[in-house]
């Protein structure tokens, strides 16, 4: 591992791509803190005690997230790769603990959290980090075996499948699907043969569809998504109220703190459905600005990937970038009625401590990769 002095020098010599990422993240996080103050009005029990409860709690998590992000931005990527097996085993152990009734915390029929006393830990968010580090390290050390059936497809595919199944058992269908999609995308980009991946992906989609079909809660979400207006008083209520919020905001918005939908009309206004609150209070300009910021993160990341010196770092950055942008895309698709309703946070903006820490870890990882790529020349070509 590099020394602290070398870390500090490299940290102070960040490339432009890294600073562009930080600028986008700063704006999104600041917007999230501002909107939480407004969206938190729906928590009438909390307001009676402290009007800024959500703001202060999110600010506390932001401090932890900043520390985690900074740590990830200066850590040695080589050392991180060597620790990938231990990280994966630790996260799998935590995923197993969540499923134990006496240990995992159940909320609304889902067992996704570990109670740590002062805070709750959502382990499925940590699984995102472990998955990309393990897959990147696995393929980075087996470049000559990528096209093989067992070592290039079966073993990494099994790892993705285990992560997928353990998360879906919580149940958390959305995060499981996201992990599966990112995992298979990384396998494809690593060079796994397409005729191995395609049948497996199709079977996975079919099995996922069957699981949704036999789950009454998820099936109601699908039917309400297909006809929101007909279900606006029942299973489509949340989505309908979100659409009303966008409509009420129009182009300029009704003004910060003046929105009505979060006043007990829009459930989960501070978490999954905070984007409609932005649309109502700040209008179309603000919502398009949020979309533009996430698009900028994606574009900056994609343009920087061509400078990756090896497959390991390429996959590491690609996985982090996919998790960041796909989660944002899914959230915005859900709240605008383009995708079936699924509880998934909007990165950097929605209320939620573990997810905020995870997003900062992913940004720190991207930042670290970009710094390495700017400081180190490509001494040898990628191994074929």
TIMARNU-499802 format. One line per 5 residues: number of its first residue (from 1); their letters; for each residue x, y negated, z of N, C-alpha, C. Coordinates in pm, whole numbers. Layout:
% residues N
NUM) A) X/Y/Z/X/Y/Z/X/Y/Z ~ ...
% end
This chain:
% residues 384
1) XXXXX) 84/120/0/0/0/0/88/-125/0 ~ 40/-229/-67/117/-353/-70/125/-417/68 ~ 225/-498/89/239/-568/217/140/-683/224 ~ 121/-736/347/28/-848/365/74/-969/285 ~ 206/-994/280/256/-1108/204/225/-1096/56
6) XXXXX) 245/-977/0/213/-956/-141/64/-973/-165 ~ -17/-923/-71/-162/-940/-83/-197/-1088/-88 ~ -137/-1167/0/-170/-1309/9/-132/-1382/-118 ~ -13/-1354/-171/30/-1417/-296/-65/-1383/-410 ~ -100/-1255/-418/-191/-1213/-525/-328/-1275/-506
11) XXXXX) -372/-1289/-381/-502/-1347/-353/-509/-1493/-395 ~ -398/-1565/-379/-395/-1707/-415/-378/-1730/-565 ~ -346/-1624/-640/-325/-1637/-784/-436/-1570/-862 ~ -562/-1595/-820/-675/-1530/-885/-695/-1584/-1027 ~ -739/-1499/-1115/-766/-1542/-1252/-898/-1617/-1262
16) XXXXX) -919/-1682/-1377/-1041/-1758/-1398/-1166/-1675/-1388 ~ -1162/-1549/-1435/-1279/-1462/-1429/-1323/-1442/-1285 ~ -1227/-1424/-1194/-1261/-1406/-1054/-1328/-1528/-994 ~ -1277/-1646/-1028/-1337/-1768/-976/-1476/-1790/-1036 ~ -1498/-1751/-1160/-1631/-1762/-1221/-1730/-1674/-1146
21) XXXXX) -1687/-1553/-1110/-1772/-1465/-1031/-1808/-1529/-897 ~ -1706/-1585/-830/-1729/-1646/-699/-1826/-1763/-707 ~ -1815/-1842/-812/-1906/-1956/-828/-2051/-1908/-840 ~ -2073/-1805/-921/-2209/-1750/-938/-2261/-1694/-806 ~ -2176/-1620/-736/-2217/-1559/-609/-2247/-1667/-505
26) XXXXX) -2168/-1772/-502/-2190/-1880/-406/-2327/-1945/-428 ~ -2359/-1974/-553/-2488/-2038/-584/-2604/-1945/-548 ~ -2593/-1817/-585/-2701/-1722/-556/-2720/-1704/-405 ~ -2611/-1694/-331/-2621/-1675/-186/-2679/-1798/-118 ~ -2635/-1916/-160/-2689/-2040/-104/-2838/-2051/-132
31) XXXXX) -2879/-2017/-254/-3020/-2019/-289/-3098/-1921/-203 ~ -3039/-1803/-179/-3106/-1704/-96/-3129/-1754/46 ~ -3032/-1818/105/-3048/-1871/240/-3156/-1979/245 ~ -3159/-2063/142/-3260/-2170/137/-3400/-2110/124 ~ -3414/-2011/34/-3546/-1954/10/-3594/-1869/126
36) XXXXX) -3503/-1810/201/-3544/-1731/317/-3611/-1818/424 ~ -3566/-1941/434/-3628/-2034/529/-3774/-2057/492 ~ -3801/-2064/362/-3938/-2086/315/-4018/-1957/314 ~ -3960/-1851/257/-4033/-1724/246/-4060/-1663/383 ~ -3979/-1695/482/-3997/-1640/616/-4122/-1690/686
41) XXXXX) -4193/-1784/625/-4315/-1834/686/-4423/-1728/696 ~ -4412/-1623/615/-4511/-1516/619/-4499/-1431/745 ~ -4388/-1444/817/-4368/-1367/940/-4423/-1448/1057 ~ -4555/-1448/1071/-4617/-1533/1172/-4576/-1495/1314 ~ -4553/-1366/1338/-4512/-1327/1473/-4375/-1386/1507
46) XXXXX) -4286/-1393/1408/-4152/-1443/1430/-4152/-1595/1442 ~ -4233/-1660/1361/-4236/-1807/1359/-4274/-1864/1496 ~ -4359/-1792/1568/-4399/-1839/1700/-4280/-1848/1795 ~ -4177/-1767/1765/-4059/-1769/1851/-3947/-1857/1792 ~ -3926/-1842/1664/-3811/-1910/1602/-3837/-1924/1453
51) XXXXX) -3853/-2047/1408/-3885/-2071/1267/-3771/-2032/1174 ~ -3647/-2033/1224/-3531/-2003/1141/-3471/-1866/1173 ~ -3555/-1775/1221/-3506/-1643/1260/-3442/-1570/1143 ~ -3513/-1563/1028/-3460/-1492/913/-3332/-1557/861 ~ -3330/-1689/860/-3212/-1761/813/-3091/-1727/898
56) XXXXX) -3107/-1732/1029/-2994/-1708/1118/-2947/-1563/1111 ~ -3042/-1471/1101/-3002/-1330/1094/-2930/-1301/964 ~ -2979/-1359/853/-2911/-1340/725/-2774/-1406/726 ~ -2762/-1521/792/-2633/-1589/803/-2534/-1505/882 ~ -2583/-1435/983/-2496/-1345/1059/-2445/-1232/969
61) XXXXX) -2534/-1173/892/-2494/-1067/799/-2401/-1122/691 ~ -2422/-1247/653/-2335/-1308/553/-2192/-1317/604 ~ -2174/-1346/732/-2040/-1348/789/-1973/-1211/778 ~ -2049/-1105/808/-1995/-969/794/-1966/-938/649 ~ -2057/-980/560/-2039/-954/417/-1915/-1025/362
66) XXXXX) -1891/-1147/406/-1773/-1220/361/-1645/-1149/404 ~ -1643/-1102/527/-1525/-1029/576/-1504/-902/495 ~ -1612/-829/468/-1601/-706/389/-1556/-735/247 ~ -1611/-843/188/-1572/-879/52/-1427/-921/41 ~ -1381/-999/138/-1241/-1043/138/-1148/-924/157
71) XXXXX) -1184/-835/248/-1103/-715/268/-1092/-633/140 ~ -1206/-617/71/-1204/-539/-52/-1128/-610/-163 ~ -1120/-742/-159/-1051/-817/-263/-899/-814/-249 ~ -848/-779/-130/-703/-779/-109/-646/-641/-85 ~ -733/-540/-74/-685/-405/-46/-616/-347/-170
76) XXXXX) -523/-257/-149/-456/-191/-260/-552/-95/-329 ~ -569/-112/-459/-659/-24/-533/-606/119/-537 ~ -476/136/-540/-418/271/-538/-450/341/-406 ~ -435/269/-296/-468/327/-166/-616/359/-157 ~ -700/272/-211/-844/295/-210/-878/423/-285
81) XXXXX) -811/446/-399/-834/569/-474/-794/692/-396 ~ -683/684/-323/-637/798/-243/-734/830/-130 ~ -807/730/-86/-904/750/23/-1043/789/-28 ~ -1060/805/-159/-1193/827/-217/-1262/950/-161 ~ -1189/1060/-142/-1249/1182/-90/-1301/1161/52
86) XXXXX) -1223/1093/134/-1264/1069/273/-1386/977/279 ~ -1388/876/191/-1502/784/186/-1628/860/144 ~ -1615/947/42/-1729/1023/-8/-1783/1117/100 ~ -1693/1186/169/-1735/1280/274/-1806/1206/387 ~ -1751/1090/426/-1812/1012/534/-1953/966/496
91) XXXXX) -1970/918/374/-2102/870/330/-2200/985/317 ~ -2155/1100/266/-2243/1217/258/-2288/1260/397 ~ -2198/1252/493/-2236/1284/630/-2342/1189/684 ~ -2327/1060/654/-2427/962/697/-2561/984/627 ~ -2557/1019/498/-2681/1050/426/-2753/1168/487
96) XXXXX) -2676/1267/533/-2736/1382/599/-2796/1343/734 ~ -2726/1256/809/-2775/1213/939/-2908/1137/927 ~ -2923/1060/820/-3046/984/800/-3167/1074/795 ~ -3150/1194/740/-3262/1286/722/-3301/1357/851 ~ -3220/1347/955/-3250/1410/1084/-3354/1326/1157
101) XXXXX) -3471/1383/1193/-3579/1303/1254/-3538/1228/1379 ~ -3456/1285/1462/-3420/1219/1587/-3314/1110/1568 ~ -3255/1104/1450/-3146/1007/1426/-3188/902/1324 ~ -3238/945/1209/-3280/851/1106/-3404/774/1148 ~ -3408/646/1114/-3521/559/1147/-3621/561/1033
106) XXXXX) -3747/592/1065/-3851/599/963/-3934/471/962 ~ -3948/413/843/-4029/293/824/-4116/314/701 ~ -4248/299/719/-4343/315/609/-4328/449/537 ~ -4303/554/614/-4293/687/556/-4159/723/496 ~ -4063/632/499/-3930/657/442/-3826/656/553
111) XXXXX) -3734/751/548/-3628/762/648/-3496/725/580 ~ -3459/596/588/-3343/546/513/-3240/475/601 ~ -3267/459/729/-3183/374/811/-3126/450/932 ~ -3011/404/976/-2952/448/1102/-2955/330/1198 ~ -3006/352/1317/-3016/245/1416/-2885/234/1492
116) XXXXX) -2817/119/1477/-2689/96/1545/-2704/2/1664 ~ -2828/-17/1708/-2851/-105/1822/-2884/-246/1778 ~ -2781/-326/1751/-2802/-464/1709/-2847/-475/1565 ~ -2824/-370/1486/-2858/-373/1344/-2891/-234/1293 ~ -2955/-231/1178/-2985/-104/1112/-2903/-92/984
121) XXXXX) -2852/28/959/-2766/53/845/-2841/135/742 ~ -2856/83/620/-2918/157/510/-2808/230/433 ~ -2799/360/455/-2685/437/406/-2683/449/254 ~ -2800/446/190/-2804/460/45/-2729/348/-25 ~ -2719/231/39/-2639/122/-18/-2490/156/-14
126) XXXXX) -2447/220/96/-2307/261/105/-2275/369/3 ~ -2375/449/-33/-2353/556/-131/-2314/499/-267 ~ -2361/378/-298/-2324/315/-425/-2173/292/-432 ~ -2117/243/-322/-1973/215/-318/-1895/344/-327 ~ -1934/444/-246/-1862/571/-245/-1867/639/-381
131) XXXXX) -1981/630/-449/-1997/697/-578/-1901/644/-683 ~ -1892/511/-695/-1806/456/-800/-1658/477/-768 ~ -1621/469/-640/-1480/490/-604/-1440/634/-632 ~ -1527/730/-593/-1494/871/-614/-1488/907/-762 ~ -1589/864/-839/-1590/895/-981/-1472/832/-1054
136) XXXXX) -1442/707/-1020/-1329/638/-1085/-1199/710/-1055 ~ -1178/748/-932/-1056/820/-894/-1050/957/-959 ~ -1162/1028/-962/-1166/1163/-1019/-1124/1160/-1166 ~ -1189/1074/-1244/-1157/1069/-1387/-1021/1004/-1411 ~ -982/910/-1325/-853/844/-1343/-735/937/-1327
141) XXXXX) -752/1044/-1250/-644/1141/-1229/-658/1266/-1315 ~ -762/1270/-1401/-786/1388/-1485/-819/1348/-1628 ~ -743/1256/-1682/-775/1204/-1814/-763/1311/-1924 ~ -674/1405/-1909/-657/1510/-2010/-766/1616/-2003 ~ -844/1614/-1895/-947/1716/-1875/-1088/1662/-1891
146) XXXXX) -1099/1535/-1932/-1229/1470/-1940/-1324/1542/-2035 ~ -1274/1593/-2146/-1360/1655/-2245/-1396/1799/-2211 ~ -1338/1854/-2106/-1367/1993/-2068/-1505/2003/-2003 ~ -1565/2122/-2013/-1700/2140/-1960/-1701/2138/-1808 ~ -1615/2216/-1744/-1619/2227/-1599/-1560/2104/-1530
151) XXXXX) -1438/2068/-1563/-1370/1960/-1494/-1416/1822/-1541 ~ -1458/1812/-1667/-1498/1682/-1719/-1645/1652/-1705 ~ -1727/1759/-1681/-1870/1737/-1675/-1937/1799/-1552 ~ -1913/1928/-1527/-1986/1997/-1421/-1952/1943/-1283 ~ -1823/1934/-1250/-1784/1889/-1116/-1830/1746/-1087
156) XXXXX) -1799/1649/-1173/-1848/1512/-1145/-2000/1503/-1153 ~ -2061/1579/-1246/-2207/1579/-1255/-2271/1634/-1130 ~ -2210/1735/-1070/-2260/1792/-945/-2253/1688/-833 ~ -2143/1612/-829/-2128/1508/-726/-2237/1402/-740 ~ -2264/1360/-864/-2371/1262/-888/-2505/1321/-848
161) XXXXX) -2526/1449/-879/-2652/1516/-847/-2675/1528/-696 ~ -2569/1558/-621/-2582/1566/-476/-2621/1431/-418 ~ -2555/1326/-462/-2588/1190/-418/-2733/1157/-452 ~ -2773/1191/-574/-2910/1165/-621/-3012/1237/-533 ~ -2992/1365/-507/-3088/1445/-433/-3099/1401/-287
166) XXXXX) -2986/1367/-226/-2990/1327/-85/-3063/1194/-66 ~ -3049/1105/-164/-3119/977/-155/-3268/994/-185 ~ -3301/1080/-279/-3441/1099/-316/-3518/1171/-205 ~ -3447/1243/-118/-3512/1312/-7/-3554/1216/104 ~ -3506/1091/101/-3536/999/212/-3684/963/226
171) XXXXX) -3767/935/130/-3737/925/-13/-3709/781/-55 ~ -3618/767/-151/-3588/637/-212/-3565/662/-361 ~ -3674/668/-436/-3669/705/-577/-3591/602/-658 ~ -3609/475/-627/-3545/370/-706/-3394/372/-694 ~ -3343/377/-571/-3198/381/-550/-3138/509/-606
176) XXXXX) -3211/621/-592/-3163/748/-647/-3150/738/-799 ~ -3251/680/-864/-3246/665/-1010/-3133/572/-1051 ~ -3111/465/-973/-3004/371/-1003/-2868/439/-991 ~ -2848/516/-885/-2721/587/-866/-2699/689/-978 ~ -2806/760/-1015/-2795/856/-1124/-2760/791/-1255
181) XXXXX) -2823/677/-1285/-2797/606/-1411/-2654/554/-1417 ~ -2608/492/-1308/-2472/439/-1305/-2370/553/-1311 ~ -2397/661/-1238/-2307/775/-1240/-2291/834/-1379 ~ -2401/854/-1450/-2393/910/-1585/-2330/812/-1683 ~ -2355/681/-1662/-2291/582/-1748/-2139/586/-1731
186) XXXXX) -2093/601/-1607/-1949/609/-1582/-1891/737/-1642 ~ -1964/847/-1634/-1918/973/-1694/-1905/958/-1846 ~ -2003/892/-1906/-1998/871/-2051/-1881/782/-2091 ~ -1863/672/-2018/-1754/580/-2048/-1617/643/-2020 ~ -1612/737/-1927/-1486/806/-1899/-1445/899/-2012
191) XXXXX) -1544/942/-2092/-1513/1029/-2205/-1576/1166/-2199 ~ -1667/1190/-2102/-1737/1318/-2097/-1819/1335/-2225 ~ -1824/1457/-2275/-1888/1481/-2405/-2038/1453/-2400 ~ -2084/1386/-2505/-2223/1342/-2511/-2318/1460/-2515 ~ -2279/1571/-2582/-2370/1684/-2591/-2379/1762/-2459
196) XXXXX) -2295/1730/-2364/-2312/1779/-2228/-2405/1687/-2149 ~ -2387/1556/-2170/-2459/1457/-2092/-2606/1444/-2132 ~ -2634/1445/-2262/-2770/1418/-2308/-2872/1519/-2258 ~ -2850/1651/-2275/-2950/1746/-2223/-2969/1734/-2072 ~ -2859/1712/-2000/-2869/1698/-1855/-2947/1573/-1817
201) XXXXX) -2922/1464/-1887/-2994/1339/-1860/-3144/1357/-1888 ~ -3177/1424/-1996/-3318/1447/-2030/-3386/1536/-1926 ~ -3315/1640/-1881/-3371/1726/-1776/-3386/1649/-1645 ~ -3289/1561/-1616/-3298/1480/-1496/-3417/1386/-1499 ~ -3440/1323/-1614/-3555/1233/-1629/-3685/1311/-1615
206) XXXXX) -3689/1431/-1674/-3810/1514/-1664/-3837/1554/-1519 ~ -3732/1597/-1447/-3749/1636/-1307/-3790/1517/-1221 ~ -3731/1400/-1250/-3767/1278/-1177/-3913/1243/-1202 ~ -3959/1258/-1325/-4099/1228/-1360/-4195/1322/-1287 ~ -4158/1450/-1279/-4241/1547/-1208/-4249/1511/-1060
211) XXXXX) -4135/1472/-1002/-4134/1434/-861/-4223/1313/-836 ~ -4221/1216/-928/-4307/1099/-915/-4453/1139/-929 ~ -4482/1230/-1022/-4620/1273/-1048/-4683/1337/-924 ~ -4605/1415/-851/-4657/1485/-734/-4640/1404/-604 ~ -4597/1280/-615/-4589/1191/-500/-4701/1087/-512
216) XXXXX) -4804/1096/-428/-4921/1007/-443/-4886/858/-438 ~ -4793/820/-349/-4759/678/-336/-4696/626/-464 ~ -4597/700/-518/-4530/657/-641/-4624/661/-760 ~ -4714/760/-761/-4808/770/-873/-4905/652/-875 ~ -4946/608/-756/-5034/490/-750/-4963/366/-801
221) XXXXX) -4833/359/-777/-4757/245/-829/-4754/246/-981 ~ -4742/364/-1039/-4740/374/-1186/-4875/333/-1243 ~ -4984/385/-1186/-5117/353/-1239/-5150/205/-1221 ~ -5110/147/-1109/-5136/4/-1089/-5052/-80/-1183 ~ -4931/-34/-1215/-4846/-107/-1310/-4908/-108/-1449
226) XXXXX) -4973/2/-1487/-5034/11/-1620/-5154/-80/-1635 ~ -5222/-109/-1524/-5337/-201/-1529/-5340/-280/-1399 ~ -5261/-385/-1396/-5244/-462/-1272/-5374/-530/-1230 ~ -5443/-591/-1325/-5563/-667/-1290/-5673/-578/-1233 ~ -5685/-457/-1286/-5788/-366/-1236/-5757/-317/-1095
231) XXXXX) -5629/-321/-1056/-5588/-272/-924/-5539/-385/-834 ~ -5578/-509/-866/-5523/-624/-793/-5568/-630/-647 ~ -5674/-559/-613/-5721/-558/-475/-5672/-436/-399 ~ -5600/-349/-469/-5557/-224/-405/-5407/-204/-424 ~ -5368/-104/-503/-5226/-70/-518/-5148/-174/-598
236) XXXXX) -5218/-257/-678/-5150/-360/-755/-5153/-497/-691 ~ -5193/-501/-563/-5209/-631/-494/-5080/-710/-490 ~ -4970/-646/-451/-4844/-717/-434/-4795/-775/-566 ~ -4801/-694/-672/-4757/-742/-803/-4847/-854/-853 ~ -4978/-842/-831/-5070/-947/-875/-5042/-1079/-805
241) XXXXX) -5015/-1073/-676/-4982/-1196/-602/-4850/-1256/-649 ~ -4756/-1170/-686/-4630/-1219/-742/-4649/-1291/-873 ~ -4734/-1235/-959/-4763/-1298/-1088/-4833/-1433/-1066 ~ -4925/-1437/-969/-4991/-1564/-936/-4891/-1669/-889 ~ -4790/-1624/-816/-4688/-1718/-768/-4612/-1780/-885
246) XXXXX) -4574/-1698/-982/-4506/-1751/-1101/-4595/-1850/-1174 ~ -4723/-1814/-1188/-4816/-1902/-1259/-4838/-2033/-1187 ~ -4845/-2029/-1054/-4867/-2151/-977/-4748/-2245/-986 ~ -4628/-2188/-997/-4508/-2272/-1003/-4492/-2345/-1134 ~ -4530/-2280/-1244/-4515/-2343/-1375/-4371/-2379/-1405
251) XXXXX) -4351/-2485/-1477/-4216/-2529/-1515/-4142/-2599/-1402 ~ -4203/-2697/-1330/-4127/-2769/-1228/-4133/-2707/-1089 ~ -4236/-2624/-1062/-4253/-2570/-928/-4335/-2663/-840 ~ -4389/-2611/-732/-4473/-2692/-645/-4391/-2766/-540 ~ -4263/-2737/-530/-4176/-2804/-433/-4127/-2708/-326
256) XXXXX) -4005/-2729/-283/-3944/-2642/-183/-4022/-2647/-52 ~ -4062/-2530/-3/-4138/-2521/119/-4287/-2543/103 ~ -4333/-2571/-21/-4474/-2600/-46/-4550/-2481/-104 ~ -4482/-2369/-123/-4548/-2252/-180/-4653/-2194/-87 ~ -4756/-2133/-146/-4866/-2078/-67/-4866/-1924/-66
261) XXXXX) -4810/-1864/-170/-4822/-1719/-182/-4753/-1645/-67 ~ -4645/-1700/-14/-4576/-1631/95/-4647/-1648/229 ~ -4751/-1733/232/-4827/-1753/355/-4932/-1643/368 ~ -4884/-1521/389/-4969/-1404/416/-5043/-1352/293 ~ -5014/-1406/174/-5073/-1352/52/-4979/-1251/-15
266) XXXXX) -4852/-1283/-18/-4753/-1201/-88/-4674/-1118/13 ~ -4699/-986/18/-4620/-901/109/-4474/-894/66 ~ -4387/-874/162/-4243/-860/136/-4187/-981/61 ~ -4239/-1100/93/-4195/-1221/22/-4049/-1253/50 ~ -3996/-1206/161/-3858/-1238/196/-3758/-1132/150
271) XXXXX) -3808/-1019/101/-3718/-911/58/-3732/-885/-92 ~ -3811/-786/-128/-3820/-744/-268/-3885/-848/-359 ~ -3978/-927/-305/-4054/-1020/-388/-4016/-1165/-361 ~ -3889/-1189/-337/-3847/-1327/-315/-3836/-1404/-447 ~ -3819/-1333/-558/-3807/-1399/-688/-3935/-1476/-725
276) XXXXX) -4056/-1420/-702/-4177/-1500/-727/-4186/-1624/-640 ~ -4133/-1619/-517/-4134/-1737/-431/-4047/-1847/-493 ~ -3933/-1807/-549/-3849/-1904/-621/-3926/-1962/-738 ~ -3998/-1877/-811/-4075/-1923/-926/-4184/-2020/-888 ~ -4250/-1995/-774/-4359/-2084/-732/-4306/-2217/-682
281) XXXXX) -4202/-2215/-601/-4157/-2338/-538/-4061/-2419/-625 ~ -3977/-2352/-702/-3877/-2423/-783/-3903/-2416/-932 ~ -3998/-2335/-974/-4041/-2333/-1112/-3958/-2248/-1206 ~ -3995/-2255/-1334/-3931/-2173/-1438/-3784/-2206/-1453 ~ -3747/-2332/-1435/-3606/-2372/-1450/-3518/-2295/-1352
286) XXXXX) -3562/-2284/-1227/-3483/-2215/-1125/-3476/-2066/-1152 ~ -3589/-2007/-1192/-3587/-1862/-1219/-3497/-1830/-1338 ~ -3500/-1915/-1440/-3412/-1892/-1556/-3266/-1914/-1517 ~ -3242/-2005/-1423/-3105/-2027/-1375/-3053/-1903/-1303 ~ -3140/-1838/-1224/-3101/-1714/-1155/-3067/-1606/-1257
291) XXXXX) -3151/-1593/-1359/-3124/-1495/-1465/-2991/-1526/-1534 ~ -2967/-1655/-1560/-2843/-1696/-1626/-2720/-1665/-1540 ~ -2732/-1680/-1409/-2619/-1651/-1320/-2584/-1502/-1321 ~ -2685/-1417/-1317/-2658/-1273/-1324/-2605/-1234/-1462 ~ -2656/-1299/-1566/-2605/-1273/-1701/-2459/-1316/-1712
296) XXXXX) -2425/-1427/-1645/-2286/-1473/-1645/-2194/-1373/-1576 ~ -2238/-1320/-1462/-2160/-1218/-1392/-2134/-1099/-1483 ~ -2238/-1056/-1552/-2224/-941/-1643/-2130/-973/-1758 ~ -2148/-1091/-1820/-2065/-1128/-1935/-1918/-1143/-1895 ~ -1894/-1208/-1782/-1756/-1226/-1735/-1693/-1090/-1709
301) XXXXX) -1769/-1001/-1646/-1716/-868/-1617/-1685/-789/-1742 ~ -1776/-790/-1839/-1755/-715/-1963/-1634/-767/-2040 ~ -1621/-899/-2048/-1508/-958/-2119/-1375/-925/-2052 ~ -1377/-912/-1920/-1253/-882/-1848/-1214/-735/-1856 ~ -1310/-647/-1882/-1283/-503/-1882/-1178/-463/-1985
306) XXXXX) -1164/-539/-2092/-1067/-502/-2196/-923/-513/-2147 ~ -903/-579/-2033/-767/-594/-1979/-732/-488/-1875 ~ -824/-393/-1854/-798/-289/-1754/-676/-206/-1794 ~ -581/-186/-1703/-457/-116/-1737/-469/35/-1740 ~ -574/90/-1677/-591/235/-1676/-737/271/-1658
311) XXXXX) -767/398/-1676/-906/444/-1669/-964/427/-1529 ~ -885/450/-1428/-932/438/-1290/-986/299/-1261 ~ -907/197/-1291/-951/61/-1262/-1063/17/-1356 ~ -1062/66/-1478/-1172/36/-1572/-1305/88/-1517 ~ -1307/212/-1470/-1431/271/-1418/-1471/207/-1286
316) XXXXX) -1373/170/-1206/-1402/105/-1078/-1477/-26/-1101 ~ -1425/-107/-1191/-1488/-236/-1221/-1622/-217/-1292 ~ -1628/-119/-1383/-1752/-94/-1457/-1864/-51/-1363 ~ -1834/40/-1270/-1935/86/-1176/-1986/-27/-1088 ~ -1896/-110/-1037/-1936/-223/-954/-2024/-320/-1033
321) XXXXX) -1985/-347/-1156/-2060/-439/-1240/-2200/-386/-1272 ~ -2209/-256/-1301/-2338/-196/-1333/-2433/-198/-1214 ~ -2382/-166/-1096/-2468/-168/-978/-2520/-309/-950 ~ -2434/-409/-964/-2475/-547/-939/-2585/-592/-1035 ~ -2560/-574/-1162/-2649/-631/-1263/-2774/-546/-1286
326) XXXXX) -2762/-413/-1279/-2880/-329/-1297/-2978/-347/-1183 ~ -2928/-360/-1060/-3018/-382/-947/-3093/-513/-963 ~ -3023/-617/-1006/-3090/-746/-1029/-3192/-734/-1140 ~ -3156/-664/-1248/-3247/-648/-1361/-3372/-572/-1321 ~ -3356/-467/-1240/-3471/-388/-1196/-3562/-471/-1107
331) XXXXX) -3504/-544/-1012/-3585/-628/-924/-3666/-730/-1003 ~ -3601/-799/-1095/-3672/-902/-1172/-3774/-839/-1266 ~ -3745/-718/-1316/-3841/-648/-1399/-3964/-606/-1321 ~ -3945/-565/-1197/-4056/-521/-1113/-4148/-637/-1078 ~ -4093/-746/-1031/-4176/-857/-982/-4243/-935/-1095
336) XXXXX) -4197/-918/-1217/-4264/-982/-1332/-4359/-887/-1405 ~ -4374/-765/-1352/-4468/-670/-1411/-4414/-595/-1531 ~ -4285/-600/-1556/-4226/-529/-1669/-4186/-386/-1632 ~ -4175/-358/-1502/-4140/-225/-1452/-4234/-190/-1338 ~ -4256/-59/-1314/-4341/-19/-1200/-4284/-71/-1069
341) XXXXX) -4373/-98/-974/-4331/-153/-845/-4237/-59/-773 ~ -4124/-115/-731/-4023/-38/-657/-3954/-132/-561 ~ -3940/-89/-437/-3875/-172/-338/-3724/-177/-358 ~ -3677/-279/-428/-3534/-295/-452/-3499/-443/-439 ~ -3398/-472/-359/-3363/-611/-328/-3301/-682/-447
346) XXXXX) -3318/-815/-448/-3250/-899/-546/-3114/-936/-488 ~ -3004/-893/-549/-2871/-912/-490/-2843/-1058/-452 ~ -2786/-1075/-333/-2741/-1203/-277/-2856/-1294/-233 ~ -2979/-1264/-273/-3090/-1354/-244/-3188/-1293/-144 ~ -3227/-1168/-165/-3323/-1102/-77/-3268/-1085/64
351) XXXXX) -3359/-1082/161/-3321/-1056/299/-3284/-908/315 ~ -3174/-882/382/-3131/-744/404/-2981/-739/426 ~ -2939/-694/543/-2798/-700/578/-2710/-602/505 ~ -2748/-474/505/-2663/-373/442/-2646/-399/294 ~ -2755/-438/228/-2747/-465/85/-2659/-585/56
356) XXXXX) -2666/-688/141/-2582/-806/122/-2434/-769/137 ~ -2402/-689/237/-2264/-645/257/-2218/-562/137 ~ -2305/-473/89/-2270/-389/-27/-2241/-474/-150 ~ -2325/-574/-175/-2304/-659/-292/-2173/-737/-283 ~ -2137/-784/-163/-2011/-855/-147/-1891/-761/-160
361) XXXXX) -1907/-637/-117/-1801/-539/-137/-1779/-515/-286 ~ -1887/-504/-362/-1875/-483/-506/-1811/-604/-575 ~ -1849/-724/-533/-1787/-844/-589/-1640/-851/-551 ~ -1608/-816/-427/-1468/-813/-385/-1387/-713/-465 ~ -1449/-601/-497/-1383/-500/-579/-1356/-553/-720
366) XXXXX) -1453/-619/-779/-1432/-680/-911/-1323/-787/-905 ~ -1329/-867/-802/-1230/-974/-783/-1089/-916/-775 ~ -1077/-807/-701/-949/-738/-684/-898/-685/-818 ~ -988/-623/-893/-949/-570/-1024/-900/-681/-1116 ~ -974/-791/-1122/-936/-901/-1211/-800/-957/-1173
371) XXXXX) -773/-965/-1042/-644/-1017/-996/-531/-925/-1038 ~ -553/-795/-1024/-451/-698/-1066/-425/-707/-1216 ~ -530/-723/-1291/-515/-726/-1437/-446/-852/-1485 ~ -459/-962/-1410/-393/-1086/-1452/-248/-1090/-1406 ~ -219/-1022/-1294/-84/-1028/-1238/9/-924/-1297
376) XXXXX) -46/-814/-1346/37/-704/-1395/24/-689/-1547 ~ 133/-693/-1621/124/-667/-1762/98/-519/-1788 ~ 41/-489/-1902/15/-351/-1941/147/-289/-1987 ~ 210/-210/-1899/344/-157/-1925/341/-38/-2019 ~ 230/34/-2018/223/152/-2104/78/167/-2152
381) XXXX) 59/229/-2268/-76/245/-2319/-155/343/-2235 ~ -289/333/-2243/-374/427/-2171/-348/568/-2220 ~ -354/661/-2129/-333/801/-2164/-454/853/-2237 ~ -433/921/-2349/-542/973/-2431/-580/1114/-2386
% end
